[in-house]
Amino acid sequence: MLKDITSMKYKKITFQNSSPLTLKAKIAFYLVGVILIAAGIFFLVCDLTHAVVEGRKIAVECLMIIGGGAVITGVYFRKRIPEMVKFYISWIGMTGASIALMLAQHGTYRYSPTTLHVIGFIGTIFFGGVGLWIIFNDCMYRLKHREDDKDQESD
C-alpha cells in the first residue's frame, strides 16, 4: 500500500543498527584525518617551492587538508551532528569526486580519459541530481509543515 507523503509527519531519521564507535575506530579516523592534513601541507609546500605552479595540484592538496579537517571534526562532533547533515555532506563529497573524475586530464590516470569522463558524468548526474532532489523535497516538506511543528512545540 502506498501512503500519501503529505499526510506523514516529519521524523528524524535514525539508524537502529548503528553502534557507537569503538576506541580503535576513533583513533583510526583521527589518524586518517591527521595523515590527510599532514600530506596535504607537505605536498602544498613542495609544490609552492617549485618554479612552475599548477592550480589543479594545489586544489587537490587544499582538498586533502579540508578533507582531513572534516574527518577529524566529524568524528569529534559525531553525536552532535544530525544524520541529515551527514547525509547531505556525503552527497556533496561524492558529487565533488565525480566532477573531479569528469575533469580529469590526459595522462593523469592509468585508465583512458574517455572512461573517466563518462564515469564522472554519470556520477555527477546521479549524485548531484538525486542529492538536489532529496534536498528540494525535504525543504518543501518542511515549508509546508511549519505550522504543524509550531503547534507541537507550543503544547
N, C-alpha and C positions, 0 to 999 in steps of 0.2 A: 504494500500500500504506500502511495506517495502522500506526503504531508505538505500542506501549504506552508511555504517558508515564512510568509508574513505573520502567520499565527504562532510561530515558535518564538520563545523567549531567548534572548541572548545569554549564553552561558560561557563561562570561562573554560577554555579547553585545557584539560589536564590529562596527563598520560598516567594511566593506572599502574602500568608495569615498570615505570621508570624508577630505578633505585638511586639512592644518593651516591655521589662519587666517593670512592674509597681514597685512602691517603695516597696510594700508589698512582691512581689515576690523576689526582690533583697535582702531584709532583710531576707527572709526565706532561700534563698540559702546561704547567708553569715552565717546564724545561723547554718545551716546543716554542712557547712564546719568547723566552729569553734567547734561544738559538736564532729564531727568525729576526729578532731585533738586532742581535749582535752581527749576524751575517749581513743584514741589510746595511747597517752602519759601516761595516768593514768594506763591503763592495762599493758603497757610495763614496767612501773616502778614496779607495783605489781608483775609481773611475774619474773622480774630480781632479786627481793629481795628473792625469794624462792630458796631453795637448788637445786631443780630439774628444769632445764630449758628445755622447749620443743621448738624445732625450728619452728614447724608449728604454734604454738600460737604466737610466736614473729613475724613470717612472716605476719600473719593476722593483727597484731597490726601495723606493719610498713605499710601495705597496707591501713589501716584505716587513718593513718597520711598522706600518699601520696594522697589518695582519697580526703581527706578534703582540702588539699592544691590545688588539681586540681579543685575542685568545686569553691573555692574562686578565683583562678586566671582565671578560665573560665568565671565567672560572671564579674569580673573586666575588663577583656580584651575581652568581648563578641563581641564588634564591630570591633575589630582589627583581630580576628582570622577568616580565611576563612572557609566557610561552609564545604569544602572538608576535612580540617584538623579536624574539629569537627566530621565529619562522620568517618574518619579513627580512631580517638581516641575512639569513641564509639564501633567500631568493635573490637579494641584491648581489650577494657574493657570487652565486652561480651565474647570474646574468653577466657580471663583470668578467668572469672567467671565459664565458662563451664569446663575449666581444673581443677579448684578447686573442682567442683562437681564430676568430674571424679576420682579425687584422694582422695575423702572422705573416712575416716577410719570408722571401725565398731564402733557403739555406740555413734557417734558424732551427729547424726540427728535422728529424730523420724521415718523417712522413712527407708525402707530397703536399704542396701548399693548397692544391685544389681540395684534397680530402679535409684538411684542417679548416678551410674556408666554409665548406659545406657543413661540417660538424658544428662549427661556431655559429653559422647562420641558423641551423636547426635549434641549437641550444638557446640562442638569443630569442628566437621566436617563441620557443616553449617556455623557458624560464621567465623571460620578460613579459610575455603575453599573459601567461597564467598568473604570474605574480601580480600584475596590474589588475587583472580581472578579479582576483581574490580581494585585493585591497579596495577596489571600487565597490564590490558587493558588501564588504564589511562596513565601509564608510556610509553607504546608502542605508544599510540596515540600522546603523547607529543613529543616523539623522532621522529616520522615520520613527524610531522608538525612543527618542529622547524624553518625551513626556512620560512614558511608562517608567523609565528609570528614575525620573524625578519624583514620581508618585511613590515608588518603592522606598526611596531614600527618606522621604518625609514620614513614612509610617513607623 
